[in-house]
Amino acid sequence: MLAVDDVVPTKSRLKFYFQTPHTSFSSVREIMTLGGRIPVPEPQLSDLQSLIAAVTGLDEDFPPDAEVPCAPEYNPSAKDNFIELPILLSGYLYYFDIALDATLPDIKFYTPVRRYGRDDLSLAHGITGWMQSHGRGEYCERYLSMLEKLSQHRALRDGKGMQTYVSCLFRKNGELDITSYIGPEAFASSRLANGKPTKGTRRRSDS
């Protein structure tokens, strides 16, 4: 997928989104460094590797050349949305941000945790545990509280799909810029009563 900024051409960027079937960390390293062209410090790469392990439930000694195993299915209530495009349910995604004056692009990594991750509660604990172990746990309790409030239709441990992607971009200061993407399952069958949204999930057009 290709996108551009709606600004004057001199300030616009090309934004390429790619998907690869490969999920080994060796593949992640190759893409995030453009085969060594982008000088990424080893500590940043190690942090990314440990983040991927944390959100997918991998052992710390999981081989870097091995592909990450897919879960049997990610979200039973939503899988039919992709029944004709099963390729969308597997593999990693990458975003290349190419500025006019840049020699090399900025690259963001995405893992579809709704496919590779565990249940939403385990995934949330994986994310917050990683953040806390890296001195970034200030908002972890609020994150867990937010997920619980969004998931009143089911227990977080009973399924997955509330958290859809986790992304990572290497910052110039050495930190990992991490984003968790949320899909609140607004029209999941367990939210509906007699085929209509419950009070907590009413649409404006239903009032």
C-alpha positions as CSV (number, residue, x, y, z in Angstrom):
1,M,0.0,0.0,0.0
2,L,1.2,3.5,-0.8
3,A,0.2,6.8,0.9
4,V,1.4,10.4,0.7
5,D,1.0,13.5,2.9
6,D,-1.6,16.1,1.7
7,V,0.9,18.9,2.0
8,V,3.2,20.9,-0.3
9,P,5.4,18.4,-2.3
10,T,8.6,19.6,-0.6
11,K,7.3,18.5,2.8
12,S,5.4,15.4,1.7
13,R,6.6,11.9,2.4
14,L,6.1,8.6,0.6
15,K,4.6,5.9,2.9
16,F,5.0,2.4,1.8
17,Y,3.3,-0.5,3.7
18,F,4.6,-4.0,3.0
19,Q,3.7,-7.4,4.3
20,T,6.0,-10.4,4.4
21,P,5.2,-14.0,5.3
22,H,8.5,-14.3,7.2
23,T,8.4,-13.9,11.0
24,S,11.9,-15.0,12.1
25,F,13.9,-12.4,14.0
26,S,16.6,-12.8,11.4
27,S,14.1,-11.5,8.8
28,V,13.1,-8.6,11.1
29,R,16.7,-7.6,11.6
30,E,17.4,-7.7,7.9
31,I,14.4,-5.4,7.1
32,M,14.8,-3.0,10.0
33,T,18.4,-2.4,9.1
34,L,17.9,-2.6,5.3
35,G,20.5,-5.4,5.2
36,G,22.9,-3.4,7.3
37,R,22.5,-0.1,5.6
38,I,20.8,1.5,8.6
39,P,23.1,1.4,11.6
40,V,20.9,0.2,14.4
41,P,22.7,-0.4,17.7
42,E,22.6,-4.0,18.9
43,P,20.8,-3.1,22.2
44,Q,17.9,-1.7,20.2
45,L,17.7,-4.9,18.2
46,S,17.9,-7.0,21.4
47,D,15.1,-4.9,22.9
48,L,12.9,-5.5,19.8
49,Q,13.6,-9.2,19.9
50,S,12.6,-9.4,23.6
51,L,9.5,-7.3,22.9
52,I,8.3,-9.7,20.1
53,A,8.9,-12.6,22.5
54,A,6.9,-10.9,25.3
55,V,3.9,-10.2,23.1
56,T,3.8,-13.6,21.4
57,G,4.7,-15.8,24.4
58,L,8.0,-17.0,22.9
59,D,10.8,-18.4,25.1
60,E,13.8,-16.2,25.4
61,D,15.9,-18.8,23.6
62,F,13.6,-19.1,20.7
63,P,15.9,-19.5,17.6
64,P,16.3,-16.3,15.6
65,D,16.0,-18.1,12.3
66,A,12.8,-19.9,13.2
67,E,9.4,-18.7,12.0
68,V,6.9,-17.7,14.8
69,P,4.1,-20.3,14.9
70,C,0.6,-19.0,14.2
71,A,-2.2,-19.5,16.7
72,P,-4.9,-21.9,15.4
73,E,-7.2,-19.0,14.9
74,Y,-7.2,-15.4,16.2
75,N,-10.7,-14.1,16.9
76,P,-13.6,-16.5,16.1
77,S,-16.1,-13.6,16.1
78,A,-14.1,-11.7,13.4
79,K,-12.4,-14.3,11.3
80,D,-15.1,-14.3,8.6
81,N,-14.1,-10.7,7.8
82,F,-11.0,-12.2,6.1
83,I,-12.3,-15.5,4.9
84,E,-11.4,-14.7,1.3
85,L,-8.0,-13.2,2.1
86,P,-6.4,-15.6,4.6
87,I,-3.0,-14.1,3.8
88,L,-4.0,-11.0,5.8
89,L,-4.0,-13.1,8.9
90,S,-0.3,-14.1,8.9
91,G,3.1,-12.5,8.5
92,Y,4.6,-9.3,9.7
93,L,4.0,-5.8,8.3
94,Y,6.5,-2.9,7.8
95,Y,6.0,0.8,7.1
96,F,8.6,2.7,5.2
97,D,8.6,6.5,5.7
98,I,10.5,8.2,2.9
99,A,11.1,11.9,3.2
100,L,12.4,14.0,0.3
101,D,15.6,15.0,2.1
102,A,16.3,11.6,3.7
103,T,19.0,9.3,2.5
104,L,17.4,6.2,4.1
105,P,13.8,5.6,5.2
106,D,12.4,5.3,8.8
107,I,11.0,1.8,9.2
108,K,8.3,0.7,11.6
109,F,7.6,-2.9,12.4
110,Y,4.2,-4.4,13.1
111,T,3.3,-7.7,14.5
112,P,-0.4,-8.8,14.2
113,V,-0.8,-10.0,17.8
114,R,-4.4,-10.9,17.1
115,R,-2.9,-13.7,15.1
116,Y,0.4,-14.5,16.8
117,G,-0.4,-13.4,20.3
118,R,-2.1,-15.2,23.1
119,D,-5.3,-14.2,24.8
120,D,-5.8,-10.5,25.5
121,L,-5.0,-10.7,29.2
122,S,-1.7,-12.6,28.6
123,L,-0.9,-10.2,25.8
124,A,-1.5,-7.2,28.0
125,H,0.6,-8.7,30.7
126,G,3.3,-9.3,28.2
127,I,3.3,-5.7,27.0
128,T,3.2,-4.2,30.4
129,G,5.7,-6.6,31.8
130,W,8.2,-5.6,29.1
131,M,7.5,-1.9,29.7
132,Q,8.1,-2.3,33.4
133,S,11.3,-4.2,33.0
134,H,12.6,-1.4,30.8
135,G,11.7,1.4,33.2
136,R,8.7,2.5,31.2
137,G,5.8,1.2,33.4
138,E,4.2,4.5,34.4
139,Y,1.0,3.9,32.5
140,C,0.8,0.1,32.7
141,E,-2.0,0.0,35.3
142,R,-4.0,2.5,33.3
143,Y,-3.5,0.4,30.1
144,L,-4.8,-2.7,31.8
145,S,-7.8,-0.7,33.3
146,M,-8.6,0.7,29.9
147,L,-8.7,-2.8,28.3
148,E,-10.9,-4.1,31.1
149,K,-13.4,-1.2,30.6
150,L,-13.5,-1.8,26.8
151,S,-14.0,-5.5,27.3
152,Q,-17.1,-5.6,29.4
153,H,-18.7,-8.1,27.0
154,R,-16.1,-10.8,27.8
155,A,-13.2,-11.5,30.0
156,L,-9.8,-10.6,28.5
157,R,-8.6,-14.1,29.2
158,D,-11.4,-15.7,27.2
159,G,-10.3,-14.5,23.8
160,K,-8.2,-12.2,21.7
161,G,-8.7,-9.5,19.1
162,M,-9.1,-6.6,21.4
163,Q,-5.4,-5.8,20.8
164,T,-4.7,-6.1,17.1
165,Y,-1.2,-5.0,16.4
166,V,2.0,-3.9,18.3
167,S,4.4,-1.8,16.4
168,C,7.9,-0.6,17.0
169,L,10.0,2.2,15.5
170,F,13.7,2.8,16.5
171,R,14.1,6.4,17.8
172,K,17.3,8.3,17.3
173,N,17.8,8.6,21.1
174,G,18.0,4.8,21.4
175,E,14.5,4.1,22.7
176,L,11.8,2.0,21.1
177,D,8.7,3.9,20.0
178,I,6.0,1.3,20.8
179,T,2.4,1.5,19.9
180,S,-0.4,-0.9,20.8
181,Y,-3.4,-0.9,18.4
182,I,-6.9,-1.5,19.9
183,G,-10.0,-2.9,18.2
184,P,-12.8,-2.7,20.8
185,E,-15.0,-5.4,19.1
186,A,-18.0,-3.0,19.1
187,F,-20.2,-5.4,17.2
188,A,-19.1,-8.7,18.7
189,S,-22.0,-11.0,19.1
190,S,-21.4,-11.1,22.9
191,R,-22.0,-7.3,23.0
192,L,-25.4,-7.6,21.3
193,A,-28.8,-8.2,22.9
194,N,-31.5,-9.6,20.5
195,G,-29.4,-8.5,17.5
196,K,-29.1,-4.9,18.7
197,P,-26.1,-3.2,20.4
198,T,-26.4,-3.1,24.2
199,K,-26.5,0.2,26.0
200,G,-22.8,0.4,26.3
201,T,-22.2,0.1,22.6
202,R,-25.1,2.0,21.1
203,R,-24.4,3.9,17.8
204,R,-25.6,7.4,17.3
205,S,-28.1,6.2,14.7
206,D,-29.7,3.8,17.2
207,S,-30.9,6.5,19.5
